[in-house]
Amino acid sequence: MSEEANVILDLSPEVRTLLEQQGVDLYEEIQRELPSARLEVQSDPQAPQGSRDVVTVIAVTATLVSALTPMILRILNMITPPDSDQTWTIEETETRHPDGSTTIHRKRVHSKREQRPYQQTDQSKATEIAPPKEAKETGQ
């Protein structure tokens, strides 16, 4: 049997907002595509000592950890509204326990958002520029 690894997703506020607006549960989508993945709620190993911060951990075989990144990117690209240009980024860190028992992978998911200009705005600029040219031509 392959070694198991724990994956923690750190979703930026912008990613969480997009998921909420689109009604998508990222963990459910991951579990749908990787039925062998188990979801667990555990205390965050990087939380300050004495803290009660909990996170959802995705437990998968070590061989499937690398499959999560393209899967998450594909899901986010599918739900991104067409009027925005999103660049999704996933930064990964790996932590091994001293005894080598469990490997924890943390994937920080965030985006750089740029709104695409609407075509109406471009047309209105063209309309604003056109009347002075017409006025000039009739004045000559």
Secondary structure as the mmCIF struct_conf table of DSSP 4:
data_model
#
loop_
_struct_conf.conf_type_id
_struct_conf.id
_struct_conf.beg_label_comp_id
_struct_conf.beg_label_asym_id
_struct_conf.beg_label_seq_id
_struct_conf.end_label_comp_id
_struct_conf.end_label_asym_id
_struct_conf.end_label_seq_id
HELX_LH_PP_P HELX_LH_PP_P1 SER A 2 GLU A 3
STRN STRN1 GLU A 4 LEU A 11
HELX_RH_AL_P HELX_RH_AL_P1 PRO A 13 GLN A 22
TURN_TY1_P TURN_TY1_P1 GLY A 23 GLY A 23
HELX_RH_AL_P HELX_RH_AL_P2 LEU A 26 GLU A 33
TURN_TY1_P TURN_TY1_P2 PRO A 35 SER A 36
STRN STRN2 ARG A 38 SER A 43
TURN_TY1_P TURN_TY1_P3 PRO A 45 GLN A 46
BEND BEND1 ALA A 47 ALA A 47
HELX_LH_PP_P HELX_LH_PP_P2 PRO A 48 PRO A 48
TURN_TY1_P TURN_TY1_P4 GLN A 49 GLY A 50
STRN STRN3 VAL A 54 THR A 61
HELX_RH_3T_P HELX_RH_3T_P1 ALA A 62 LEU A 64
HELX_RH_AL_P HELX_RH_AL_P3 VAL A 65 ILE A 79
BEND BEND2 THR A 80 THR A 80
TURN_TY1_P TURN_TY1_P5 PRO A 82 ASP A 83
STRN STRN4 SER A 84 ARG A 96
TURN_TY1_P TURN_TY1_P6 PRO A 98 ASP A 99
BEND BEND3 GLY A 100 GLY A 100
STRN STRN5 THR A 103 GLN A 115
HELX_LH_PP_P HELX_LH_PP_P3 ARG A 116 TYR A 118
HELX_RH_AL_P HELX_RH_AL_P4 GLN A 119 GLY A 139
#
